[in-house]
Amino acid sequence: MSLETKNEFKQLGAYIIEKEIAFGAVGKIYLGKHKTLNIPVAVKVLNREISENLVTSQRFIREAKAAAQMSHINIVKVLDCGTEQDVIYYVMEYVKGGSCGDKLRQEKKPLSENEVLAIGQSVCRALTEAKKFDVVHRDIKPDNIMVSAPGLYKLADLGLAKLQKETNDGQRSDLTGYQIGMGTPHYMAPEQALDAKNVDQRADIYSLGVTMFQLATNQLPYPGADVGAVLRKHAIKEIPDITKINPQLSTEFCKMIYKCMAKTPEKRFQTPKILETHLDKLRSPFLENKPIHQDTVTDITENLYSEINNQKAKSSSQNTSKYQSLTIISILLIIIILAVIVLFTSN
């Protein structure tokens, strides 16, 4: 949620704080600028209550450092982290397009099925990259999916994610129990509400299903202000009929949402890669069956590269044809000249 207020901080580490641009349950996000490099950044400052409840700030720093190792076009890059003025902060690349949540609130209507599928593809790719580092996000929602450019989406807040594997010193590197990265109730998988410490990426797939449900309908599947009641609905209540909310959605799209939001992890798509492959098939009709993913620079570059090669081949073919024509004409001219010489000599 966008918000601009009086700055609580003037500077954090090497970053000059310019203005507050968003806030959430665990902290505030500021637009900042590196004092030497003069580049814009997003600085997320965790609430003081959360900072004080951490056993050690080093544990959070360790997770942020792990997130900084991830470099992928569909992930908001973590650039730095630190502690100052009794708070913990981390620094991310600044994505000026806002979040999918902002887009939904501004337009006040559902996104198109094609766009929702594109967002889902981007998040799946981000999660597949996170899996390489044994990271579970645990808080996927529209406000954590940033719009970098038309068709390009980035997953944010991996700095608050949970590492599944042990760190080098043999300690579990997670923040469970410290009220960070526990997730947002309206998007939380049933098993995550019961045991957030031991969830895997199938919980992220559930949250992505809820996110796509909301983006496609402009409604949450289980709205409400009572956290306990919302969590119970996620655990036992049947998933609402999406077609009654948005009749324009395809049957296959709705089936995909239902599978993502299955109550038990075993009945969901088992990995982000499997879900991405399914989303590719659902989206292909919108792309006229062309095997391109328009939501990444890499794909666009490959498409342009292919187009350039096609143009080169076409040009080469045209040049070859011209060369062949000129060759034939030259041979005919030589024959004519020789014929004239022979006739002249004969006479």
C-alpha positions in Angstrom: 0.0 0.0 0.0 1.6 3.3 -1.1 2.0 6.0 1.5 4.2 9.1 1.8 4.9 10.5 5.2 7.5 12.3 7.2 10.7 10.4 7.2 11.5 8.5 10.4 15.1 8.1 9.2 17.4 10.4 7.3 20.1 7.9 6.6 20.7 4.2 7.1 24.2 2.9 6.4 25.3 4.2 3.0 21.7 5.1 2.0 20.1 8.5 2.2 16.3 8.1 2.9 14.1 10.2 0.7 10.5 9.3 1.5 8.3 6.5 2.8 6.6 4.7 -0.1 4.9 1.7 1.5 4.2 -0.1 4.7 3.1 -3.6 5.8 2.8 -5.9 8.8 6.5 -6.3 9.4 7.8 -2.9 8.5 8.0 0.1 6.2 9.7 0.6 2.8 11.5 3.8 1.9 12.8 5.2 -1.3 16.5 5.7 -0.8 19.6 6.6 -2.7 23.2 5.4 -2.3 25.1 8.4 -1.1 28.1 7.7 -3.3 26.7 5.9 -6.3 23.6 8.0 -6.4 21.4 5.1 -7.5 17.8 4.7 -6.3 17.1 1.8 -3.9 14.2 0.5 -1.8 15.1 0.2 1.9 12.8 -2.0 4.0 13.0 -1.3 7.7 11.6 -3.9 10.1 9.4 -2.8 13.0 11.3 -2.1 16.2 9.1 -4.7 18.0 10.2 -7.3 15.6 13.8 -6.3 15.7 13.8 -6.5 19.5 12.2 -9.9 19.5 14.9 -11.5 17.4 17.3 -13.7 19.4 20.1 -12.1 17.3 20.1 -9.8 14.4 22.9 -12.0 12.9 20.3 -14.7 12.1 18.3 -12.3 10.0 21.5 -10.9 8.3 22.4 -14.5 7.4 19.1 -15.0 5.6 19.4 -11.7 3.8 22.9 -12.6 2.7 21.5 -15.9 1.3 18.8 -14.0 -0.6 21.5 -11.7 -2.0 23.1 -14.7 -3.7 20.0 -15.1 -5.9 20.2 -13.2 -9.2 17.3 -13.8 -11.5 15.2 -11.5 -13.6 12.0 -12.4 -11.8 13.4 -11.8 -8.3 13.8 -8.4 -6.7 17.5 -8.3 -6.0 18.6 -7.9 -2.4 21.6 -5.6 -2.4 22.5 -5.0 1.3 21.4 -5.4 4.9 22.4 -4.1 8.3 21.4 -2.9 11.7 21.2 0.7 12.8 19.3 2.9 15.3 18.0 -0.3 17.0 16.3 -1.5 13.8 17.1 -4.1 11.1 17.0 -3.0 7.5 17.7 -4.5 4.1 18.2 -2.9 0.7 16.6 -4.0 -2.5 16.6 -2.9 -6.1 14.0 -0.2 -6.6 11.1 -1.3 -8.8 9.2 1.9 -9.8 6.2 0.2 -11.3 4.6 -0.7 -7.9 3.1 -4.0 -7.0 0.3 -6.2 -8.5 -1.6 -5.3 -5.3 -1.3 -1.6 -6.2 -2.4 -2.3 -9.7 -5.5 -4.2 -8.5 -6.4 -1.4 -6.1 -5.9 1.3 -8.7 -7.9 -0.4 -11.5 -10.6 -1.7 -9.1 -11.3 -4.6 -11.5 -9.9 -8.1 -12.2 -6.8 -8.5 -14.4 -7.2 -10.4 -17.6 -6.7 -14.1 -17.6 -3.7 -13.7 -19.9 -2.0 -11.2 -17.5 -2.7 -13.4 -14.4 -1.1 -16.4 -16.2 1.9 -14.2 -17.1 2.3 -13.2 -13.4 2.0 -16.8 -12.4 4.7 -17.8 -14.8 7.1 -15.1 -13.4 6.5 -16.2 -9.8 7.0 -19.9 -10.7 10.4 -19.0 -12.3 11.4 -17.0 -9.2 10.4 -19.9 -7.0 12.3 -22.4 -9.2 15.4 -20.2 -8.7 14.8 -20.0 -5.0 14.6 -23.8 -4.8 18.2 -24.0 -5.9 19.1 -22.2 -2.6 16.6 -24.3 -0.5 14.5 -21.2 0.1 10.7 -21.2 0.8 9.2 -17.7 0.4 6.1 -18.2 2.7 4.5 -14.8 2.0 3.5 -14.8 -1.7 0.7 -12.2 -2.3 0.0 -9.4 -4.8 1.8 -6.8 -2.7 5.0 -8.9 -3.0 4.9 -9.2 -6.7 6.4 -6.1 -8.4 5.6 -4.7 -11.9 9.1 -3.9 -13.3 7.8 -3.2 -16.9 4.9 -4.3 -19.0 4.9 -8.1 -18.9 7.8 -8.3 -16.5 7.1 -9.2 -12.8 9.5 -9.7 -9.9 8.9 -11.5 -6.6 10.0 -9.5 -3.6 10.7 -10.1 0.1 12.9 -13.1 -0.3 15.0 -11.5 2.4 12.4 -12.6 4.9 12.1 -16.1 3.5 12.9 -19.3 5.4 16.0 -21.4 4.5 15.3 -25.1 4.6 18.9 -26.4 5.0 21.2 -25.8 7.9 23.8 -23.1 7.8 27.6 -23.7 7.9 27.7 -23.5 11.6 25.1 -26.3 12.0 22.2 -24.0 13.2 18.9 -23.9 11.5 18.7 -20.6 9.7 15.0 -19.6 10.0 13.1 -16.9 11.7 10.1 -19.0 12.7 8.9 -18.2 16.2 10.0 -14.6 15.8 6.9 -13.4 13.9 8.8 -12.7 10.7 8.1 -14.4 7.4 5.2 -16.3 9.0 3.0 -15.4 6.1 -0.2 -13.4 5.6 -3.4 -15.2 6.9 -5.5 -14.5 3.8 -2.9 -16.3 1.6 -1.6 -18.9 4.0 -1.7 -22.7 3.3 -3.4 -24.8 6.0 -0.2 -26.6 6.9 1.7 -23.3 7.2 -0.8 -22.1 9.8 -0.2 -25.2 11.8 3.6 -25.6 11.4 5.3 -22.7 9.6 8.7 -24.1 10.4 8.5 -27.2 8.3 6.6 -26.1 5.2 8.0 -26.6 1.7 7.4 -24.9 -1.7 4.0 -26.5 -2.0 2.9 -23.9 0.6 4.1 -21.2 -1.8 2.1 -22.9 -4.6 -1.0 -22.6 -2.4 -0.3 -18.9 -1.7 0.3 -18.3 -5.4 -3.1 -20.0 -6.2 -4.8 -17.6 -3.7 -3.0 -14.7 -5.3 -4.0 -15.7 -8.8 -7.6 -16.2 -7.5 -7.6 -12.6 -6.2 -6.0 -11.1 -9.3 -8.5 -12.8 -11.6 -11.6 -11.9 -9.5 -10.6 -8.8 -7.5 -11.8 -10.8 -4.4 -10.1 -12.9 -1.8 -11.4 -16.5 -1.6 -11.8 -16.2 2.2 -12.2 -12.5 3.2 -12.6 -11.4 6.8 -10.9 -9.5 9.7 -10.8 -12.4 12.2 -7.5 -14.1 11.6 -8.6 -17.4 13.3 -11.8 -17.5 11.2 -9.8 -16.9 8.0 -7.3 -19.6 8.8 -10.1 -22.1 9.6 -11.8 -21.4 6.2 -8.5 -22.1 4.4 -8.3 -25.4 6.3 -11.8 -26.7 5.9 -14.1 -24.6 3.7 -14.7 -25.4 0.1 -13.0 -23.1 -2.5 -15.5 -20.6 -3.8 -16.8 -21.1 -7.4 -14.6 -18.7 -9.4 -16.9 -18.7 -12.4 -19.7 -17.2 -10.3 -17.4 -14.2 -9.5 -15.9 -13.9 -13.0 -17.7 -15.9 -15.7 -15.2 -14.9 -18.3 -12.5 -17.2 -16.9 -11.8 -20.4 -18.8 -12.6 -23.8 -17.2 -9.0 -24.9 -17.4 -7.8 -21.8 -15.6 -10.3 -22.4 -12.8 -9.2 -26.1 -12.5 -5.6 -24.9 -12.2 -6.5 -22.5 -9.3 -8.4 -25.3 -7.5 -5.4 -27.6 -7.8 -3.0 -25.0 -6.5 -5.4 -24.4 -3.5 -5.9 -28.1 -2.6 -6.2 -28.4 1.2 -3.4 -31.0 1.4 0.1 -30.5 -0.2 0.0 -33.9 -1.9 -2.9 -32.9 -4.2 -1.3 -29.6 -5.4 1.2 -29.1 -8.2 4.3 -30.6 -6.5 6.9 -28.1 -7.8 6.9 -24.6 -9.2 8.5 -26.0 -12.4 5.5 -28.4 -12.9 3.1 -25.5 -12.4 5.0 -23.3 -14.7 4.8 -25.9 -17.5 1.0 -26.1 -17.0 0.7 -22.3 -17.1 2.7 -22.3 -20.3 0.0 -24.5 -21.9 -2.8 -22.4 -20.6 -1.2 -19.2 -21.9 -0.3 -20.5 -25.3 -3.7 -19.6 -26.9 -3.2 -16.0 -25.9 0.2 -16.0 -27.6 -1.1 -17.6 -30.8 0.7 -20.9 -29.9 4.1 -19.2 -30.2 6.6 -20.7 -27.7 7.6 -17.4 -26.2 7.4 -16.0 -22.7 7.0 -12.3 -23.0 7.5 -11.6 -19.3 11.3 -11.8 -19.3 14.0 -9.8 -21.0 15.8 -13.1 -21.8 12.8 -14.3 -23.8 12.4 -11.0 -25.6 16.0 -11.0 -26.5 15.8 -14.5 -27.8 12.8 -13.6 -29.8 14.6 -10.6 -31.3 17.6 -12.6 -32.0 15.5 -15.2 -33.8 13.8 -12.4 -35.8 17.2 -10.9 -36.7 18.4 -14.3 -38.0 15.2 -14.7 -40.0 15.8 -11.3 -41.6 19.4 -12.2 -42.3 18.3 -15.5 -43.9 15.7 -13.7 -45.9 18.2 -11.1 -47.0 20.7 -13.8 -47.8 18.1 -15.7 -49.9 17.3 -12.5 -51.8 20.9 -11.8 -52.4 21.5 -15.3 -53.6 18.6 -15.1 -56.0 19.9 -11.8 -57.3 23.3 -13.3 -57.7 22.0 -16.3 -59.6 20.0 -13.9 -61.9 23.0 -11.8 -62.6 25.1 -14.9 -63.3 22.6 -16.2 -65.9 22.5 -12.8 -67.6 26.3 -12.7 -67.7 26.5 -16.2 -69.3 23.9 -15.2 -71.9 25.8 -12.1 -72.7 29.0 -14.0 -73.2 27.3 -16.5 -75.4 25.8 -13.7 -77.5 29.2 -12.0 -77.8 30.9 -15.2 -78.8 28.2 -15.9 -81.4 28.7 -12.4 -82.9 32.5 -12.9 -83.0 32.0 -16.3 -84.8 29.6 -14.8 -87.3 31.9 -11.9 -88.0 34.9 -14.2 -88.5 33.0 -16.4 -90.8 32.0 -13.5 -93.0 
